[in-house]
Amino acid sequence: MHSVNDTSTPSEDLLDRLIALVQQGDDDALQQLCLEHRGHIEREFRAWKTVPPAWREDRSTLDQYVAGLLGIARVFANTLGRPDLLEHLMGRDRTDAETGPLERWHDGLESAQSLLDEGKHREAATMLQGIVDETEGVRGSWVDEYLPVTLGMLGGAYFNAGLVERASDPTSRALGMCREVEDEEGTIAYLTNLHEIRRYLGEPQDAATLARALADRIEATDASRARRMRTRARIIENGEPALRVVVLPPDDSGPVELDELDLLSPLEDDTDSLLGGLRFAFERNRVTLGGCGDRLESGREFATHGRLTEAVSMFEAAAEIDPWAPDPPYLRGLALAELGEFDQALTAYERVHELAPGWHRVEEDRALVSAIAGGALEPDILNIVREIEDGPRMPRAKIAVAQGALERFPTLARLHFALGRAYWSVDEHDEARAAWRSALDHADNASIRTRALAELGATALDSDEGVRNLHRAIEEDGELVASAMARVLLYLRPKASH
């Protein structure tokens, strides 16, 4: 802060701060300050090359000043991809033609893209905002070409950095400019982005309107995607759930909702697969932000190598960027459970349930950890269950592990269910069904009941009992994928439904 008697200018104050950071060796803060004031620094740097009187008092302050300018110039050259300042400082300036505004703009976009590629969305946003601010009021054909791209990148950077409200304005401006010049590719891209921004912000009317506008644009070139966007608009207007399951056909035609199964092709009578290649996927009412995804990936890497405390910190950082994403608290809960922090893990699972009821096996994980925290189960059951469910062992080895664990925990439904899966994979079908019936008998939550009923129904489609079990799986309203599978099987196999 300046006092009322302080005669220093804002430019001098900025320079003093930059030199101080060079002296302190604080590279991160120096880079951030250079990003925030990129345009100002570039404009003033030539003037700064003339050493102010206050810095000429002795050799040490002069050395500090020169070192400071050199440090600033190196940040621009090495981090921002702008060697101009360093070349000027060294007396190797390029010609005016080589350092024109168009080239500088192009270089800035390349540097911003490099930051985005590294997952540095906030830093890229700061740089791109500086470029936009610099070009305010500038006119020219090259501005019409580069400004929509810059604004679109800025909106995407803000969005993926978790600054979603700030993403709307630049994205809307980019969309408007592309519409004016009839840039169809840009219009489609920014309609898509703006739709996701409005959807993330919980603005259903705008999100639905944008989805329909996008559908109209792509109807002639991508009818399948246009259909999906109109379906999404309908779902949004009716109150899009936080989490649902969609069907993925094998022809890559795109997701099919459970209320539009008539779009699926009938299964061949001689197919070897129960579902004929159909798969299932979660659909959320918000996309996961890029900055969150980057940190989730790092957290998973830490967890894979047993660095669980670091993984927990990374999952917390992911949640800070995207507080609506269920993956950060879910993965954090898994890591905390492995660390023996059972109460904290349960809190994390509660958060997952708030954000996305039915996310993966969260209800079963919560029941398992709750039993451990209450003393009903021993902590090593966690690793046993994960080894059987997701470990690399061959099915026969998993059967042996599950049978051994059931001697200690005979009423744990999740063990019975995993045993059934292992039996089925080695074609011991009667044993598999017996294990799933045991899982159903001992089930203590809707998720495991739904999964057991779905397996019992799916593997006995030609029997009345099998069909009844599929209906019960739907009515149970537990694990979402198992319930969806039951719906699809009943729809595609009508001959078994009477």
Number of C-alpha atoms within 10 A of each C-alpha: 5 10 7 6 6 8 9 10 10 10 12 14 12 16 20 14 14 22 21 16 20 21 15 10 12 12 14 10 13 21 20 16 18 24 23 18 14 21 17 14 22 16 10 13 17 12 11 15 13 8 12 13 8 9 15 13 10 9 10 10 13 17 12 16 24 15 15 21 20 17 21 23 25 20 21 21 16 12 17 24 18 19 18 19 23 21 15 15 17 10 9 11 15 12 8 8 9 11 13 10 14 14 12 16 22 13 15 21 22 14 20 28 18 16 20 22 11 11 20 19 26 21 20 29 28 21 26 29 23 18 22 17 11 14 15 9 8 8 9 7 7 11 17 14 13 14 20 22 20 24 26 25 26 29 31 28 32 27 29 25 24 23 19 21 14 16 26 22 15 24 29 19 17 25 25 17 20 22 16 9 12 11 12 12 11 20 21 19 16 28 24 20 22 28 23 20 25 21 22 20 14 15 13 20 14 17 25 23 17 23 27 21 18 22 25 15 18 17 13 10 9 11 15 16 17 21 18 19 22 20 18 19 23 16 16 22 14 10 11 18 13 16 18 20 21 23 23 18 19 11 8 8 12 15 18 20 20 15 9 11 15 12 10 15 10 12 16 11 8 7 10 9 10 15 18 16 13 16 14 17 14 14 16 18 20 18 14 19 24 22 25 26 21 16 22 24 15 16 27 21 15 17 20 11 9 13 14 21 15 17 26 25 14 23 26 21 18 27 23 15 22 25 17 23 22 25 22 27 26 25 24 28 30 24 25 21 24 19 13 14 15 23 16 14 27 24 14 24 26 18 18 24 18 13 19 20 20 23 20 17 13 24 21 20 20 23 15 23 28 17 15 19 19 12 10 12 17 14 18 10 18 17 12 17 19 11 15 23 19 9 12 10 13 12 17 14 13 23 21 14 18 25 16 13 17 16 9 12 17 14 16 20 26 26 27 29 28 24 29 27 25 26 22 18 13 13 11 13 16 11 16 25 23 17 25 28 21 21 26 23 15 17 21 17 17 17 24 24 27 28 27 31 27 31 24 25 26 21 16 17 22 15 14 14 13 21 27 17 23 33 19 18 30 20 11 17 16 20 26 26 24 25 24 24 27 25 19 17 21 19 16 19 17 11 10 16 18 9
